[in-house]
Amino acid sequence: MDYSRLLRFHEEKDADLTVACVEMPRERACQLGVMEIDPDARIVGFEEKPEDPKPVPGAPDRSLVSMGVYVFRTEALVRSVVEDAKRNTAHDFGKNIIPDLVNRGRVFAFKFHDENRKEVQYWRDIGVIDTYWEANMDLVGADPLFNLYDNAWPIRTYQEQYPPAKTVFEGEVAGGFLLNSLVAGGCIITGAVWSAPYSPTACASTTARRSRTPS
């Protein structure tokens, strides 16, 4: 997502809060904040993890959910947090802060614009462990939905300085074997690895086997 578009939208609406949002299947929306909007994209209702998510008008099987990306007017955020601290609430953004701002402030929904250049829109709620695992498994595929190698839309993030990843053949057991995998800097692979992502400095021994199907 291009955050400059989100910021421009926030300023144009003179908003106290702007929530980035995306449509998703209604049966999965109960894991997220669900919102209702008017024709001007102003949020008129917000529920955190509802048992019965509100559908999108005209699409009964879809709901509009929060992506967990927010732009606040500083004064509005500080005022809401301070006032909520004085009340007997859960002191939770989704359950208390956002609904309070919806009721008395200018809160708008910015619909997700995918910059991924794929046929289908890509967004995953990786706060759910199964979805986190599925997103990682997608990355090791031959043509993943999320393209890490798009030079026109690079991912800018902090990266530690590690030595290069290394594969090692050691002893009589065949090792240092990689297939359809992502291996970060600092890794040492002396086992056989296929269809798996390895985080920085991870090691796979000569007896290691990693695959897409959990054992």
C-alpha contacts under 8 A as a table, 3 or more apart, distances in Angstrom:
res1	aa1	res2	aa2	distance
1	M	112	F	6.93
1	M	113	H	5.94
1	M	114	D	5.65
1	M	115	E	5.78
2	D	5	R	5.77
2	D	6	L	7.07
2	D	113	H	7.53
2	D	115	E	7.26
3	Y	6	L	4.93
3	Y	7	L	6.25
4	S	7	L	5.08
4	S	8	R	6.21
5	R	8	R	5.13
5	R	9	F	6.16
6	L	9	F	5.17
6	L	10	H	6.24
6	L	20	A	7.64
6	L	110	F	6.63
7	L	10	H	5.05
7	L	11	E	6.30
7	L	71	V	7.27
8	R	11	E	5.17
8	R	12	E	6.05
9	F	12	E	5.10
9	F	13	K	6.16
9	F	110	F	7.29
10	H	13	K	5.37
10	H	14	D	6.20
10	H	15	A	5.56
10	H	17	L	7.48
10	H	18	T	5.90
10	H	71	V	7.13
10	H	108	F	7.79
11	E	14	D	4.98
11	E	15	A	6.62
12	E	15	A	7.84
13	K	108	F	7.68
14	D	106	R	7.58
15	A	18	T	6.42
15	A	72	F	7.75
15	A	73	R	7.05
15	A	105	G	7.99
15	A	106	R	5.02
15	A	107	V	5.78
15	A	108	F	6.71
16	D	72	F	5.69
16	D	73	R	4.81
16	D	76	A	5.89
16	D	77	L	7.83
16	D	101	L	7.82
16	D	105	G	6.26
16	D	106	R	5.16
16	D	107	V	5.86
17	L	70	Y	6.92
17	L	71	V	5.60
17	L	72	F	4.47
17	L	73	R	6.23
17	L	76	A	7.93
17	L	101	L	7.70
17	L	106	R	6.63
17	L	107	V	4.79
17	L	108	F	6.49
18	T	70	Y	5.68
18	T	71	V	5.10
18	T	72	F	6.55
18	T	107	V	5.69
18	T	108	F	4.81
18	T	109	A	5.70
18	T	110	F	6.61
19	V	66	S	6.48
19	V	67	M	7.54
19	V	68	G	7.38
19	V	69	V	6.09
19	V	70	Y	4.81
19	V	71	V	6.72
19	V	107	V	7.64
19	V	108	F	6.30
19	V	109	A	4.94
19	V	110	F	5.96
20	A	66	S	6.06
20	A	67	M	5.62
20	A	68	G	7.02
20	A	69	V	5.40
20	A	70	Y	6.31
20	A	109	A	5.87
20	A	110	F	4.70
20	A	111	K	5.94
20	A	112	F	6.34
21	C	64	L	6.48
21	C	65	V	5.38
21	C	66	S	4.54
21	C	67	M	5.20
21	C	109	A	6.22
21	C	110	F	5.89
21	C	111	K	5.02
21	C	112	F	5.76
22	V	64	L	5.66
22	V	65	V	5.56
22	V	66	S	6.68
22	V	67	M	6.71
22	V	111	K	5.82
22	V	112	F	5.45
23	E	62	R	6.30
23	E	63	S	5.49
23	E	64	L	4.48
23	E	65	V	6.11
24	M	28	R	7.21
24	M	29	A	6.68
24	M	62	R	5.56
24	M	63	S	5.66
24	M	64	L	6.59
24	M	65	V	7.10
25	P	28	R	5.66
25	P	29	A	6.52
25	P	61	D	6.00
25	P	62	R	4.66
25	P	63	S	6.30
26	R	29	A	5.06
26	R	30	C	7.52
26	R	53	P	6.51
26	R	54	K	7.93
26	R	55	P	6.68
26	R	60	P	7.83
26	R	61	D	5.27
26	R	62	R	4.58
26	R	63	S	5.04
27	E	30	C	6.78
27	E	53	P	7.94
27	E	61	D	7.73
28	R	31	Q	6.27
29	A	32	L	5.52
29	A	33	G	7.54
29	A	34	V	6.86
29	A	49	K	7.27
29	A	50	P	7.98
29	A	53	P	6.31
29	A	63	S	6.42
29	A	64	L	7.96
29	A	65	V	6.65
30	C	33	G	7.59
30	C	34	V	7.72
30	C	49	K	4.62
30	C	50	P	5.17
30	C	51	E	5.71
30	C	52	D	6.96
30	C	53	P	6.00
31	Q	49	K	5.01
31	Q	50	P	7.69
32	L	48	E	6.13
32	L	49	K	4.81
32	L	50	P	7.87
32	L	65	V	6.29
32	L	66	S	6.62
33	G	46	F	6.82
33	G	47	E	5.59
33	G	48	E	4.12
33	G	49	K	5.35
33	G	50	P	7.60
33	G	65	V	5.49
33	G	66	S	5.26
33	G	94	G	6.56
34	V	46	F	5.68
34	V	47	E	5.27
34	V	48	E	6.23
34	V	49	K	6.99
34	V	50	P	7.36
34	V	53	P	6.46
34	V	54	K	7.02
34	V	63	S	6.88
34	V	64	L	5.80
34	V	65	V	4.47
34	V	66	S	6.34
35	M	43	I	6.61
35	M	44	V	7.52
35	M	45	G	5.39
35	M	46	F	4.37
35	M	47	E	6.43
35	M	54	K	7.48
35	M	63	S	7.88
35	M	64	L	5.78
35	M	65	V	6.05
35	M	66	S	7.36
36	E	43	I	5.71
36	E	44	V	5.61
36	E	45	G	4.84
36	E	46	F	6.47
36	E	54	K	7.39
36	E	56	V	7.64
36	E	64	L	7.16
37	I	40	D	7.63
37	I	41	A	5.31
37	I	42	R	5.25
37	I	43	I	4.30
37	I	44	V	5.37
37	I	45	G	6.98
37	I	108	F	7.87
37	I	109	A	7.27
38	D	41	A	5.33
38	D	42	R	5.43
38	D	43	I	6.56
38	D	44	V	6.70
39	P	42	R	7.38
41	A	108	F	5.66
41	A	109	A	5.51
41	A	110	F	7.40
42	R	106	R	7.40
42	R	107	V	5.89
42	R	108	F	4.25
42	R	109	A	6.20
43	I	46	F	7.28
43	I	102	V	6.54
43	I	107	V	5.67
43	I	108	F	5.17
43	I	109	A	6.16
44	V	102	V	6.47
44	V	103	N	7.68
45	G	99	P	7.44
45	G	102	V	6.99
46	F	98	I	7.49
46	F	99	P	5.79
46	F	102	V	7.44
47	E	50	P	5.96
47	E	94	G	7.46
47	E	95	K	7.09
47	E	99	P	7.40
48	E	94	G	5.37
48	E	95	K	5.56
49	K	53	P	7.81
50	P	53	P	5.44
53	P	63	S	6.78
54	K	63	S	6.22
55	P	59	A	6.58
55	P	60	P	5.11
55	P	61	D	6.50
55	P	62	R	5.44
55	P	63	S	4.59
55	P	64	L	7.34
56	V	59	A	5.20
56	V	60	P	6.19
56	V	61	D	7.79
56	V	62	R	5.65
56	V	63	S	5.07
56	V	64	L	6.33
57	P	60	P	6.87
59	A	62	R	5.54
60	P	63	S	7.86
66	S	69	V	7.43
67	M	125	D	7.55
72	F	76	A	7.06
72	F	77	L	6.14
73	R	76	A	5.40
73	R	77	L	6.31
74	T	77	L	5.22
74	T	78	V	6.21
75	E	78	V	5.29
75	E	79	R	6.07
76	A	79	R	5.24
76	A	80	S	6.10
77	L	80	S	5.24
77	L	81	V	6.15
78	V	81	V	5.29
78	V	82	V	6.09
79	R	82	V	5.30
79	R	83	E	6.08
80	S	83	E	5.23
80	S	84	D	5.97
80	S	97	I	6.35
80	S	100	D	7.68
80	S	101	L	7.36
81	V	84	D	5.12
81	V	85	A	6.13
81	V	97	I	6.86
82	V	85	A	5.18
82	V	86	K	6.82
83	E	86	K	5.39
83	E	87	R	6.90
84	D	87	R	5.20
84	D	88	N	7.83
84	D	89	T	7.12
84	D	91	H	6.47
84	D	96	N	7.54
84	D	97	I	7.16
85	A	88	N	7.69
85	A	89	T	7.91
85	A	91	H	6.71
89	T	92	D	7.83
89	T	96	N	7.11
90	A	95	K	7.33
90	A	96	N	7.09
91	H	95	K	7.72
91	H	96	N	6.22
91	H	97	I	7.40
92	D	95	K	5.29
92	D	96	N	5.39
92	D	97	I	6.48
93	F	96	N	5.56
93	F	97	I	4.63
93	F	98	I	5.79
94	G	97	I	6.39
94	G	98	I	5.66
94	G	99	P	7.18
95	K	98	I	6.97
95	K	99	P	6.69
96	N	99	P	5.62
96	N	100	D	6.04
97	I	100	D	5.30
97	I	101	L	6.33
98	I	101	L	5.13
98	I	102	V	6.14
99	P	102	V	4.96
99	P	103	N	6.31
100	D	103	N	5.25
100	D	104	R	6.55
101	L	104	R	5.31
101	L	105	G	4.94
101	L	106	R	7.30
101	L	107	V	6.82
102	V	105	G	5.61
102	V	106	R	6.78
102	V	107	V	5.60
114	D	117	R	7.38
114	D	121	Q	6.09
114	D	122	Y	6.77
115	E	153	W	7.49
116	N	121	Q	7.70
116	N	122	Y	7.15
116	N	146	F	6.64
116	N	147	N	6.71
116	N	153	W	7.85
118	K	121	Q	6.96
118	K	145	L	6.77
120	V	145	L	7.89
122	Y	145	L	6.93
122	Y	146	F	6.83
124	R	131	T	6.88
124	R	132	Y	7.82
124	R	135	A	7.24
125	D	128	V	6.30
125	D	131	T	6.57
125	D	132	Y	7.42
126	I	129	I	6.65
126	I	131	T	5.52
126	I	132	Y	4.42
126	I	135	A	7.68
127	G	131	T	7.63
127	G	132	Y	6.92
128	V	131	T	5.39
128	V	132	Y	6.15
129	I	132	Y	4.99
129	I	133	W	6.23
130	D	133	W	5.18
130	D	134	E	6.19
131	T	134	E	4.97
131	T	135	A	6.04
132	Y	135	A	5.20
132	Y	136	N	6.40
133	W	136	N	5.23
133	W	137	M	6.25
134	E	137	M	5.03
134	E	138	D	6.12
135	A	138	D	5.11
135	A	139	L	6.59
136	N	139	L	5.30
136	N	140	V	7.11
136	N	196	A	7.97
136	N	197	P	6.73
137	M	140	V	5.61
137	M	141	G	7.01
137	M	195	S	7.21
137	M	196	A	6.77
137	M	197	P	7.46
137	M	212	R	6.74
138	D	141	G	5.46
138	D	144	P	5.38
138	D	145	L	6.97
138	D	146	F	7.75
139	L	144	P	5.24
139	L	145	L	7.61
139	L	146	F	6.83
139	L	147	N	7.96
139	L	182	L	7.83
139	L	197	P	7.95
140	V	144	P	6.99
140	V	180	N	5.56
140	V	181	S	5.20
140	V	182	L	6.20
140	V	195	S	5.87
140	V	196	A	6.47
140	V	197	P	6.83
141	G	144	P	5.29
141	G	180	N	6.55
141	G	195	S	7.45
142	A	180	N	7.33
144	P	147	N	6.33
147	N	150	D	5.99
148	L	154	P	7.52
148	L	155	I	7.33
149	Y	154	P	7.40
150	D	153	W	5.45
150	D	154	P	6.07
151	N	154	P	5.37
162	Y	185	G	5.36
162	Y	186	G	5.09
162	Y	200	P	7.74
162	Y	201	T	7.79
163	P	185	G	5.94
163	P	186	G	5.02
164	P	185	G	5.01
164	P	186	G	5.57
164	P	187	C	7.46
165	A	183	V	6.85
165	A	184	A	6.42
165	A	185	G	4.83
165	A	186	G	5.00
165	A	187	C	4.68
165	A	188	I	6.01
165	A	189	I	7.96
166	K	186	G	7.53
166	K	187	C	6.20
166	K	188	I	4.88
166	K	189	I	6.18
167	T	175	G	7.83
167	T	176	G	4.39
167	T	177	F	7.19
167	T	188	I	5.83
167	T	189	I	4.63
167	T	190	T	5.94
168	V	175	G	6.42
168	V	176	G	4.65
168	V	188	I	7.26
168	V	189	I	6.04
168	V	190	T	4.80
169	F	173	V	7.82
169	F	174	A	6.32
169	F	175	G	4.84
169	F	176	G	5.28
169	F	190	T	6.02
170	E	173	V	6.78
170	E	174	A	7.29
170	E	175	G	6.57
170	E	190	T	6.78
170	E	206	T	7.58
171	G	174	A	7.75
173	V	206	T	6.76
174	A	177	F	7.70
174	A	191	G	7.38
174	A	192	A	7.71
174	A	206	T	7.55
175	G	189	I	7.51
175	G	190	T	4.81
175	G	191	G	4.36
175	G	192	A	5.49
175	G	206	T	5.77
176	G	189	I	5.20
176	G	190	T	4.44
176	G	191	G	5.33
176	G	192	A	6.04
176	G	193	V	7.99
177	F	189	I	7.51
177	F	190	T	7.49
177	F	191	G	6.38
177	F	192	A	4.55
177	F	193	V	5.96
177	F	194	W	7.96
178	L	181	S	6.49
178	L	192	A	6.18
178	L	193	V	4.92
178	L	194	W	5.65
179	L	193	V	6.40
179	L	194	W	4.49
179	L	195	S	6.40
180	N	194	W	5.62
180	N	195	S	4.84
180	N	196	A	7.15
181	S	193	V	7.28
181	S	194	W	5.75
181	S	195	S	4.92
181	S	196	A	4.83
181	S	197	P	5.55
181	S	198	Y	7.79
182	L	196	A	6.47
182	L	197	P	4.52
182	L	198	Y	6.02
183	V	187	C	6.77
183	V	197	P	6.01
183	V	198	Y	4.79
183	V	199	S	6.67
183	V	200	P	7.61
184	A	187	C	6.23
184	A	198	Y	6.04
184	A	199	S	5.43
184	A	200	P	4.85
184	A	201	T	7.40
185	G	199	S	7.89
185	G	200	P	5.22
185	G	201	T	6.51
186	G	200	P	5.50
186	G	201	T	4.20
186	G	202	A	7.10
187	C	198	Y	7.48
187	C	199	S	7.62
187	C	200	P	5.95
187	C	201	T	4.38
187	C	202	A	4.84
187	C	203	C	5.51
188	I	201	T	7.27
188	I	202	A	6.75
188	I	203	C	4.87
188	I	204	A	6.50
189	I	192	A	7.61
189	I	193	V	7.95
189	I	203	C	5.72
189	I	204	A	4.79
189	I	205	S	6.58
190	T	203	C	7.76
190	T	204	A	5.71
190	T	205	S	4.98
190	T	206	T	4.96
191	G	204	A	5.36
191	G	205	S	4.86
191	G	206	T	3.93
191	G	207	T	5.77
191	G	208	A	5.00
191	G	209	R	6.79
192	A	204	A	7.77
192	A	206	T	7.20
192	A	207	T	7.72
192	A	208	A	6.14
192	A	209	R	5.53
192	A	210	R	7.36
193	V	196	A	6.78
193	V	204	A	7.83
193	V	208	A	7.25
193	V	209	R	5.60
193	V	210	R	5.13
193	V	211	S	6.96
194	W	209	R	7.63
194	W	210	R	5.90
194	W	211	S	5.36
194	W	212	R	7.64
195	S	210	R	7.09
195	S	211	S	5.15
195	S	212	R	5.31
196	A	210	R	6.17
196	A	211	S	5.92
196	A	212	R	6.45
198	Y	202	A	6.23
199	S	202	A	5.83
204	A	207	T	7.82
204	A	208	A	5.56
205	S	208	A	5.21
211	S	214	P	6.83
